[in-house]
Amino acid sequence: MAGFTTLLKNNRNYRLTWSGQVVSEVGDNFNTIAVFALVMDQTRSGLAVSAVLLARAVGMIVAGPLAGVVLDRVDRRRVMILSDLVRAVIALGFILCVGQKSISLLLLLSGLLMFASPFFTSGRASILPVIASKEELHTANSLTQTTQWTSVALGAFLGGSTAKSLGYEWAFVFNALSFAVSALCIAQLKVPDGRSFRAERKDLCEDRVARPWHEYREGLAYMARTPLILAIALVGVGWATGGGAAQILFSLFGEMVFNRGAAGIGEVWGCAGLGLIIGGVVANTWGKKLSFEKYKWAIAACYVVHGGAYVLFSISRSYAAALFFIGLSRAAVAISSVLNFTQVLRHVPDAYRGRVFSTMESMVWATMMLSMTAAGAASVTMDPRTIGVISGILSSTTAIGWGWAQARGLLPEPALEGVDPAEIEVHGDPNG
C-alpha cells in the first residue's frame, strides 16, 4: 500500500487520472446497480436482466474497433474528455426510464453508455506508460485496476442502498455528475517532457488516413504474431464464457435465491468487488517478485481457484459463505488481470496500444454476450445454482488451455516495447 501512496503523492498526472477514475467509476456502479434493481422491480425476470447486459455488450463490441483506431490516431486525452461528457448526458437520460412499463429506452441508453465507454477506458490504459515512469508502471497498473474494483464494491453497496432509500433518480444524477468531474480531472493533465498523449505513428502516411479498417486489421495482425499478447486476450475470452453468465447470476442470487432485494444485489456485487480489491493489492506486491516463467504458471493457478470458488458460491446455502466464495473467486481473477495487464503495458508498442486494449475489451464482451444470452434463456427453466456451477467450470477451463501452451513452450516473452526496454526493471530469477 505504501507504493500506492507514494505514487499518488509524487505523480500529479496520475493523481488527477486516479481522482477522476474514483468518482466516475463509483457513479457508474451506482448506475449499474440501480438499473438492475429497476429491471428486477419491474419484471422479476432474468431474461430482462440479460437483455440489459446484452445491450451493454453490443454497445461495447460495436465501439471497440472504432475506439482503438481513434485512440491510436489522435490525442487520447481529448478523446477521454469527450467520452466523459457524452456519458454524462446519457446518464441523465436514465431518469426518464423510472416508472416506465417498457424497458426499451433503458436498453437503448445502456447500449449508448457502453458504446462511449471504451473511448475512455482503453484511452486510460493506453496513457499509463506516458504518465508513469518505468519504476511506477507496475504500481500504476495495479492501483488503476484495484481502484476500478474498489469502485465496484463501493458503488455496489452505495448504489443498492441509495436505490432503496432515495430512489433511482438520485443514482442516475450522481452518475452524470461523476462523469463531469472525471472530464475536469483529465482536462488538467499536462504532457510530460519528451512524451505525448498522441501515439507515435510512423506507419500513418497520407494514403492510409482514410483507412480505419486497414489500421484495425494491422492491430489484429500484431496480436496474431505475438503469442503472449494473443494468449492474454484469449484468457479473457475463456473467463468470459462463464463470466457473462455471472453478471446475470449476481442479480438473481441477490434478489431471488437469497431474497434480499436491491440491497442483496448490491451486497453480492460489493463482496465481489472486495475480493477484487484484495487480489489487486496482492498482485501489486507479489507481481514485482515474479519471474516471467513463474508469472505464466501463476495465471493457470489463478483460474483454477477462480472457477472452483465460483462453483462453491453457487452451491452454498449459507449467505455468508456465498459472499466469501464470490470474494475469493474475484480475488483470483484480480491477480490474473493485474499480472496480465502489466505484461501488455510492458510489451505492446505505443502505436498499437489503443487497438490492443480495445480489441481485448471487444473480444471479452462478445463472449460475455453469448454467455449472458445462454444464461438468460436458461434462467427461465433452470435453477440459478445449476447455471452458476456450469459457469464456474467453464471459466476454470481457461487454466487448461493456458497451462498447455506454457508446458509446450508456446508463450515466449516478446521484446520489451511498451516502454524503453533499457528502462525496464526486471524482477525475479530469470530462470524461473
Secondary structure, 3 states (H helix, E strand, C coil): CHHHHHHHHHCHHHHHHHHHHHHHHHHHHHHHHHHHHHHHHHHCCHHHHHHHHHHHHHHHHHHHHHHHHHHCCCCHHHHHHHHHHHHHHHHHHHHHHCCCCCCHHHHHHHHHHHHHHHHHHHHHHHHHHHHCCCCCHHHHHHHHHHHHHHHHHHHHHHHHHHHHHCCHHHHHHHHHHHHHHHHHHHHCCCCCCCCCCCCCCCCCCHHHCCCHHHHHHHHHHHHHCCHHHHHHHHHHHHHHHHHHHHHHHHHHHHHHHCCCHHHHHHHHHHHHHHHHHHHHHHHHHHHCCCCHHHHHHHHHHHHHHHHHHHHHHHHCCCHHHHHHHHHHHHHHHHHHHHHHHHHHHHHCCHHHHHHHHHHHHHHHHHHHHHHHHHHHHHCCCCCHHHHHHHHHHHHHCHHHHHHHHHHCCCCCCCCCCCCCHHHCCCCCCCCC
